Amino acid sequence: MSFTDKTLNCRECGKDFTFTAGEQEFHAEKGFTNLPGRCPSCRAQRKASGGFGGRRSSGPREMHVAICAECGREAEVPFAPSGEKPVYCSDCFKKQRSQSSRW
């Protein structure tokens, strides 16, 4: 399939931008069917603000206190521990990951 550059209009800022043949080829390879609705600048801005992927940023992430299953220190984690799985502080988590990646 042959691709040619297309001029599209950004739904965020209203400016025209070029959807290049190379970008179109990439989209086709990935199976994307929709044309991009935002220019590269607005896409980057949206991604940086945390509004990318359908998840809206609503401020700082809520943190929860847990006790590390390895060393017993207090740790803050971005999820509410259920008690079903061990929770690790950042140091012990790094050790766990490095040990599991060896196998």
N, C-alpha and C positions, 0 to 999 in steps of 0.2 A: 504494500500500500504506500502511496506517495503522499507526503504531507507538505503543506505550504503554510507559511506564517499567517496567523489570523489576528485581526484587531478586535479585542473585546473591551467591554466597558465594565469597570469595577463597581460593584454594588455598594461598596463601602464609601469610597471617596468620589466616585463619579468620573474618574479620569480613564482615558483609553490606555490600554496596555497591549503588548504583543504576546500572543500565545505562540511561541516559536514552533517550527517543525520538529525540532529536537524534543521539546516538551511534549508535543502531541504524540510523538513516537513512544516516549516514556510512559505516558498515560495509557496508550494502547497496550503496551507490554504488561502493565500492571492490571489491565482489565477495567480501568476507570471508564465510565460511560458519560459522566457529566463534565461539562466544560468548567474551568475554574471561574468562580464568581468574583474573586478579589485579585487585585494586582499584587505583584511580589512584595511591595512595600507594606500593604495592608495585611497580607498573610503573615509576614514576619512580625508585624506589630501585634496581631491577634495571638500568634503563638507565644510571643514574649509575655503577654499579659495573662497567660494561663487560660485563655478562652478557646483553645484549640481542641478539636476532637469532641465537641459537644458539651464539654465540662466548663462551666462558668466559674471563674475565680470569685469567691465571695470573701476574700480577706485571708488572714493567716490561717493556716491549718490547725485544727484542734489537736492538741497533744494529750496523751494519757500516760500516767505514771504506772510503771510495772517494775517487778523485781527480776533481775537477770537470772536465768536458770543455770548459768554457768558459774558466775562469780558472786552472785548475791547482791550486787550493787543496784541502786535505784537507777532506772533508765526511763527516758521519755520516748514514746513511740507514737506514730501517727494513726494508730488504730486502737480500738478498745479490746484489750486482751480477753479472750473467751475462757482461758484456762485449759483448753483442749490441746494446745501446742505450746512448746517452750518459747519464751520471749528472751531475747538477748540484748545486752547493751551494745553500743556500736563497736567497741573493741572485740568483744566475744563473737559478735556477728561476723566481723571481718575474719576472725580465726576460723569460724565454722565454714565460711565460704571458701577460704583458701584450702582447707582440708578436703572439702567435698570436690573441689575442682581438680584435685590430684588423681582422682579415680577415673 
